[in-house]
Amino acid sequence: MKTKFTKETYLYWYELMLLLRRFEEKTGQLYGMQKIRGFCHLYIGQEAIAAGAITATKPEDKFITAYRDHALAIAKGISAKACMAELYGKATGCSKGKGGSMHFFSKEHGFFGGHGIVGAQIGTGAGLALAEQYTGTDNVVLCFFGDGAARQGILHETFNMAMTWKLPVIFICENNMYAMGTSVERTSNVLDIYKLADAYEMPADSIDGMSCEAVHDGIERAVKRARENGGPTLLEIKTYRYRGHSMSDPAKYRTKEELEEYKEKDPINEVLKVIQKNKWATEAEIEAINERVKVEVEECVTFAEESPWPSDDELLKDVYVQEDYPFIVD
């Protein structure tokens, strides 16, 4: 089976996506045990987007996303331990235990959230791109949002400014079809979200989000354009979440048949098939990857369990950039 991607790329995709899947499955279990509190949105089914985005970009590029952020954060390089500790609200978390599920953040790894306000990251993502342009780097920003956020007014203001200034930003709509629970067909006359770019003469494309190869290719084209001062691109990456919008969503608005249809396209299985057909790994080597991922997830839970809670004196830190800002406390 011929492919333009290397054995190393496929093995990387497989291990990364498996880690993201197992991390999210464990997160769901721990949430049910009330080890993790608050809102919690899982990425199960959408892993090909994270995998393809990483291989199509460089480490210096910036990512920003909505509150379904665990998988993209891990893919960008934040350790599973720091992510799980953040879910637990522990001091060793990537946001010092102050952000929780929806607010992962790491300046070191170029991951700028985790945003709880629907669509807020669209404007902030363009701002990050403006900073890269202003300081003269060739870095690009990948700004992820869902199909529900595509209805927000900030999208149109930001698209207009981004095109006017030719900002190096790729707007990525992870269209998993149902927003919080209402299908795109019931919320918009424009069913192909990528067509929203036409009003701004912004390049746009529709991508199969269940395919690492298609995601990589689509993002790679957009990244090349951005690096060459060609400005922004809108990519509608069509994907599917196997779980509800959040842990509290029973997902009764879709059929079991539809869910099973998408599970037949599972990106992890598809990548594994390519590896097996090309004989790039033995069954023992695949099992070794599976075991390595299992151990990593177990270790991140142990790390979170054993980590300390934030101390009381952390309460008012990181609220203002100016340390002596004159806020009033009793």
Buried (B, 14 or more C-beta within 10 A) or exposed (E): EEEEBEBEBBBBBBBBBBBBBBBBBBBBEBBEEEBBEEBBBBBBBBBBBBBBBBBBBEEEBBBBBBBBBBBBBBBBBBBBBBBBBBBBBBBBBBBBBBBBBBBBBBEEBBBBBBBBEBBBBBBBBBBBBBBBBEEEBBBBBBBBBBBBBBBBEBBEEBBEBBBEBBBBBBBBBBBBBBBEBBBBEEBBEEEBBBEBBEEBEBBBBBBBBBBBBBBBBBBBBBBEBBBEEEBBBBBBBBBBBBBBBBBEBEBEBBEEEEBEEBEEBBBBEBBBEBBBEEEBBEEEEBEEBBEEBBEBBEBBBEBBEEBEEBEEEEEEEEEEEEEEEEEEEE
